[in-house]
Amino acid sequence: MNLVRIRALAKKEFLQILRDPRSLILSLAIPVLLLVLFGYALTLDVDNVPMVIWDQDNSQTAKHFILDFHNSRYFKIIGYYDTYQDLVWKIDTGEAMIAMVLPKDFSRYLGSGQPAPAQFLIDGSDSNTATIARGYISSVIANYNQHFFAHAVAGVTIVNPQPVSFKPRPWFNPNFESMIFIVPGLIVVIIMTIAALLTSLTVAREWERGTMEQLVATPVRPNELVVGKFLPYFCIGLFDLILSVIMAKFVFSVPVQGSVALLFALSSLFLCGALMMGILISIISRNQLLASQFAILATFMPTVLLSGFRYPIWNMPAAVQAVTYLVPARYFIVIVRGIYLKGVGIRDLWQQALFLALFAAAMIFLAIRKFKKKVA
Amino acid sequence: MISIKTSNLTRTFGSNTAVDKLTIEIGEGEIFGLVGPDGAGKTTTMRLLTGILDPSGGEAWVHGKHVVKDSESLKDDIGYMSQRFGLYEDLTVIENINFYADIYGVPRGERKGRIDKLLGFSGLAPFAKRYAGKLSGGMKQKLGLACALIHTPKVLFLDEPTNGVDPVSRRDFWGILYEMLKEKVTILISTSYLDEAERCRRVGLIDKGRLLRCDTPAAIKAEQGAKTLEEAFIRIITQQGQITNPLSQIPT
């Protein structure tokens, strides 16, 4: 390896990136765009579930019961109706997710000590949200019941309405905000995609423009070429990482709990692998269009779908789980979430780090090996 | 001393034979012209001799180095200008030259003198800070030549370097080549301009991958009783056509 040549190649590549507005925009705007888009749109929180009500009872008791839903931040009452037709229509159009129907005798039942039926029609087409909404309904009603008992039996008996008291203490994300879960994972998606996409063009472009034919007729070595191409993109990748970490903290209020130095060290390892993968794709395809499409297919999709970024891996069928072991983002996402949310150190993450190192080493080896100084 | 030597050098692409059993010898300090119609195999020959394409058969040595076995060390000794402009259009003239100087490992101490000389030769000095993509066709070719000469190669391969270049720039270009010949550089140049072929010490006429004639321009003209090289070549290629045409009409 000749350092002068590597420096010349890196400098050349860097100048070309600076002078090509497209690649600059791609490398700087896409991380911001992805963070904002995914950060805000990909919220998994279920808040303000739209609800319509048919209160047939119209008593003070029923109004009290409804008030509990009204006061909960999980529900948003969008209207009161007095036919089933109207309720069904609201659910059909998607304006409402839940329709509550309180029967005529609602308050009479409650006063008589018998269970009072309250009907909830739930749009179950989005099963996840429906399940969560159903949970909210249960907890509002459980709350109501508890207060009702307390009022009804105050000072009279020692009946305990809740034999076991449930005291959850969620760690790492106490308010269950999906942003806190999504944003660190998003950083993984951004680095993987940007890194591979940018570099996937770099060698192919030189073959297409004819500059590679000139370059392969010189004494430049494949390893020098690969490293020279890698360095400028490594700087861009680090810059994107810094940008993402800053945005995570100041825009999404998701700060790093653990060591920032460790986060950057392990991210660099991941970045190496991702960049080299892009270079490898570019070397093999020798065609920009093909290379960029393949890079997206090989990075964005598995990183979003198979890394555990959004869908828990333990929930996947065994065959798909086996495939996830080949997705480097799978390991990196554990690292990023570990450092970001749990504040864990290298002692807990060394296995994942080892996989990333192996991935990077394999990509470097293949890229250098596959680069042939031959035109055909 | 022999600078370029090939023996039955052959390259096929599928069923198409681009270079067919080419055997030539080119002496040190000689300027040798490779001429022939489009698709004759000139570019493939250049690529085989610069070690950026492996032959399907036969062998070749350039400056004593085997084009397959020593293809890496060969590259220190040669300069190559591909047919298509191969420099970085988004880099300036001087950035391109410095880039190739670094790639070839031109020592820092010698660099300034060489660059000044090449810029002076080529008339590129006033355009040193211009983007290569903004140069005229002739200027681009002279920049290509400057980059191929930055490490003072022993053998220079020029693939149709003056194609589409205006007459004044072509004259300048040849002026630089003559300067190189004084320094004993061997030059293999392919061209479709026969007035340029006349300037070569010897020319090789190739068609359909095969070397039809290889001699001095004067000898080839005399053999065909032609006034110009163009006339001589057209005669040779038509004769060749008359022999092969009846065969090619046989149904397959």
Contacts between the chains, C-beta under 8 A, distances in Angstrom:
chain1	res1	chain2	res2	distance
A	2	B	105	6.8
A	4	B	102	5.3
A	4	B	105	6.4
A	5	B	102	6.2
A	5	B	103	5.6
A	5	B	105	7.3
A	7	B	102	7.1
A	8	B	98	7.6
A	8	B	99	5.4
A	8	B	102	3.3
A	8	B	103	5.9
A	9	B	103	7.7
A	11	B	99	7.8
A	12	B	88	6.7
A	12	B	91	6.6
A	12	B	95	7.5
A	12	B	99	5.2
A	15	B	90	7.4
A	15	B	91	6.2
A	15	B	95	6.8
A	16	B	88	6.8
A	16	B	90	5.4
A	16	B	91	7.2
A	19	B	90	4.8
A	20	B	90	6.7
A	209	B	89	7.8
A	210	B	82	6.4
A	210	B	84	4.0
A	210	B	85	6.5
A	210	B	86	5.0
A	211	B	86	5.3
A	211	B	87	6.7
A	211	B	88	5.9
A	212	B	86	8.0
A	213	B	52	6.8
A	213	B	82	4.5
A	213	B	84	7.2
A	213	B	86	5.5
A	214	B	80	7.0
A	214	B	81	7.7
A	214	B	82	5.5
A	214	B	86	3.1
A	214	B	87	6.7
A	214	B	147	7.8
A	215	B	86	7.7
A	215	B	103	7.5
A	216	B	52	5.1
A	217	B	50	4.9
A	217	B	51	7.5
A	217	B	52	5.4
A	217	B	75	6.3
A	217	B	78	7.1
A	217	B	80	4.0
A	217	B	82	7.5
A	218	B	75	5.7
A	218	B	100	7.2
A	218	B	103	4.9
A	218	B	104	6.3
A	219	B	72	6.8
A	219	B	73	8.0
A	219	B	75	4.5
A	219	B	76	5.1
A	219	B	103	7.2
A	219	B	104	6.6
A	219	B	105	7.4
A	220	B	103	5.5
A	221	B	72	7.9
A	373	B	51	7.9
A	373	B	52	6.3
A	373	B	71	7.6
A	374	B	52	5.7
A	374	B	53	6.0
A	374	B	54	6.3
A	375	B	47	5.7
A	375	B	52	5.1
A	375	B	53	5.3
A	376	B	13	7.6
A	376	B	53	5.9
